[in-house]
Amino acid sequence: IPKQSQMKLAPAENLRYEAACFGQAAASGHTPKLLAVLPVAPGLPHGALVVEEIVGRAAVLPRDLAAIAAALAALHRLPLPAPAMRRPLQDAADPLCALLAEIETQAEFMAQAGLGASAAHAIGDELDRLRELCAGAARPPRRLVAFDAHPGNFLIDSGGRAVLVDLEKCRYSHAGLDLAHATLYTSTTWSRSTAAALTPAEVIAFYDNWATAVGADPASELAWHLPLRRAMWLWSITWCAKWRVLSRRSRRSVGTSDTSDTGATSAASGEDWSAELSDGRLIAHVEERVDHYLGDVGIACVRDEFVAMATAFDGRAS
């Protein structure tokens, strides 16, 4: 049952988008089946989806990384549909530049988020790196991606199959974003049930398992692993800045005008991160994680990992 749209879609449009996520990912065999769509109605202001129940346990890292890699590979090796068949999912002409634009929009909240000077400098440095990457002509293959593949969104069934149970952000973009989201420090330490800090060797093994399962050309994919890893971290860390700012605002009433930074109406945007809309324990958990990730220690953990991963990937290429 959606309570908002993280892509600022109106309720009916968001419901259609989420249903399409389940529908287009179904052939992977690693997502719940979509059984019915309950339309927007009184008592269901955002509608609802009826999906297959997945009986399973939370992922345990690093033990279940191979199963998660297999699940993502099954999603990523789905044949690319004709453009008209990809709708309504995001299918930007240039997914990498579209991602940069999304990150830059979130980064506008950094000035209000109370970041330390070193944190702001580090994020700015990574943004410049991504802008430079986007200025080039080379791009990795386009595939159906989950774009929310952090380990807490997977269940492991009795047969050891990993099932991605949260599908609301799927898009046609680059697989390396999912691989990063599944293994970045900001993802693997997000959910209490799956919290673990992975070693570079464990991350490399995950990428190797994915490449074998998806049948990807190692040479063509390898060069994109670290740049897309950095890009996915940028999306995550700028979202943290955005959440810190927006969570402190009062909830909006559907149908009232929104005169905030976005200039949209609350009914149309479908997005409201006010802490008033969530359980206090959840807010406390997210706030603690956001504070850590935006702090010097959290940022250093990730940027130190980038250095280690660069060495590891270089070793793979040589």
GIWOSUL-V273288 format. One line per field, one symbol per residue. phi: phi as a letter, one per 30 degrees, with the letter a starting at -180 (. if undefined). psi: psi as a letter, one per 20 degrees, with the letter a starting at -180 (. if undefined). Layout:
phi = ???
psi = ???
This chain:
phi = .dcacdcicdedddddddddedddceddibbdddcaccdeaejbdciaccbedcdacddccdecddddddddddddcdedddeddddcdebdebeddddedddddddddddcdiddddddddddddddddedddddcdbddcbdbdiacdedccccddciddbdccbbbeacaceeddddddbdedcdcdcedbeacddeddddddddddddddiddedddedcededdddddedddddedddedddddddccejcdccdediccddddibaceddcbdeddddddddddedddddddddeddddedddddddddddd
psi = oqirpijkqqghhgghghhhgggiihihjkqqqphqporprpimijaqporppooarqqpqjhjhhhgghghhhghjpqorqghiiqjqpmqhnhghhgghgghghiiihhiikqrghghggghghghghghghhrhqqrqprpqhjlkqhijqqoahjjpppoionijqrocphhgghghiiqhigijgphhjpqoqqhhhgghggggggghikqohghhgiiggghghghgggghhhgggggghiiqqqqppiqqokahhjrqhhhhjpojpiiiqqhhggggggggggghirhgghhgghhhggghggghhhhh.
